[in-house]
Amino acid sequence: MIICLLLLKILVVLLVLFVLKIILISIFFYREIQAARAKDPAAKSFFEVLLLYQGLHALISHRTAHFFYKLHLFFLARLISQISRHFTGIEIHPGAKIGKGFFIDHGMGVVIGETAIIGDSVLLYQGVTLGGTGLEKGKRHPTIGNNVVIGTGAKVLGNITVGDNSYIGANAVVIKDVPPNSTVVGVPGRITKQDGKKIDISLDHIHILDPIMESIQELEERVKKIEGLNSK
Ligand SMILES: CC(C)(COP(=O)(O)OP(=O)(O)OC[C@H]1O[C@@H](n2cnc3c(N)ncnc32)[C@H](O)[C@@H]1OP(=O)(O)O)[C@@H](O)C(=O)NCCC(=O)NCCS
């Protein structure tokens, strides 16, 4: 009988703690829950998002991990982030700075690097990477502006900036700065829309023809021709 009473008391305490936790999360993450409801047409209710959306759970864990990261408790911060990754499939480095109204839809496979900075009201889909390009140190991850949407599987790499209100298409690989109000698609990413107008500026500077190199090659060919004529 005493054991039963003790178990009942423990259950009541756990229930009270759970309700308290839910109330606190609802207050502190109200904007994020509302963002999820606004950005995911499949979200049916406040409580569905609160209890079942791993994008929100990953963010809650990240806020805790980031708190410890700022206190230089790096191991504890990383431990929280890794446990969260295990349950949500979303890996956010504790050092990443994330603004308000952030939402990760579906979530699985998202990776956000240590020096990434994310503005307010940003939406990421599953499989997005905000990563570095190599083994460089210092600020090596992207800075994402406000109201940016990054499509599923997109990779945004290096210390670049994605301007406010921009869209990164699904599976795009972005390695150059993106101006505000732009839509970028493809590999490497190219701008297809800016300020509401359709355009096609290639962000791929690797394959653009070099006019100076072209002139030098032309001169070389002419010199060869002249030398050939003189030797006859
Ligand atoms: C890029 C995106 C935002 C559309 O933007 P949009 O301005 O409406 O673009 P449009 O549909 O007018 O397409 C513009 C051009 O880009 C192309 N395009 C669109 N999305 C593309 C993509 N992800 N990759 C490559 N090309 C793409 C279109 O074919 C079109 O090409 P064209 O001009 O040669 O015909 C959208 O296609 C996208 O990728 N959203 C991501 C959504 C997502 O990840 N959802 C996951 C839900 S689980």
The ligand as a Gaussian input file, in Angstrom:
#p B3LYP/6-31G(d) Opt

LIG

0 1
 C       13.256000      27.522000     -56.524000
 C       11.800000      27.487000     -56.061000
 C       11.694000      28.268000     -54.764000
 C       10.853000      28.049000     -57.112000
 O       11.037000      29.396000     -57.301000
 P       10.189000      30.158000     -58.449000
 O       10.664000      31.558000     -58.463000
 O        8.740000      29.910000     -58.241000
 O       10.764000      29.412000     -59.701000
 P       10.002000      28.890000     -60.981000
 O        9.146000      27.731000     -60.594000
 O        9.379000      30.061000     -61.699000
 O       11.248000      28.362000     -61.807000
 C       12.245000      29.230000     -62.334000
 C       13.235000      28.366000     -63.079000
 O       14.022000      27.623000     -62.137000
 C       13.853000      26.208000     -62.375000
 N       13.819000      25.563000     -61.052000
 C       12.902000      25.713000     -60.091000
 N       13.261000      25.027000     -59.002000
 C       14.446000      24.423000     -59.291000
 C       15.318000      23.594000     -58.573000
 N       15.049000      23.269000     -57.320000
 N       16.446000      23.183000     -59.176000
 C       16.744000      23.540000     -60.455000
 N       15.945000      24.333000     -61.193000
 C       14.812000      24.771000     -60.617000
 C       12.550000      26.083000     -63.139000
 O       12.520000      24.918000     -63.920000
 C       12.563000      27.331000     -63.971000
 O       13.449000      27.148000     -65.063000
 P       13.153000      27.848000     -66.505000
 O       13.115000      29.332000     -66.242000
 O       14.311000      27.410000     -67.333000
 O       11.821000      27.301000     -66.922000
 C       11.267000      26.050000     -55.895000
 O       11.252000      25.389000     -57.144000
 C       12.026000      25.218000     -54.913000
 O       13.013000      24.549000     -55.233000
 N       11.516000      25.256000     -53.633000
 C       12.006000      24.418000     -52.587000
 C       10.814000      23.788000     -51.906000
 C       11.151000      22.542000     -51.137000
 O       12.291000      22.226000     -50.863000
 N       10.114000      21.825000     -50.752000
 C       10.291000      20.609000     -49.992000
 C        8.981000      20.257000     -49.388000
 S        9.115000      18.751000     -48.527000

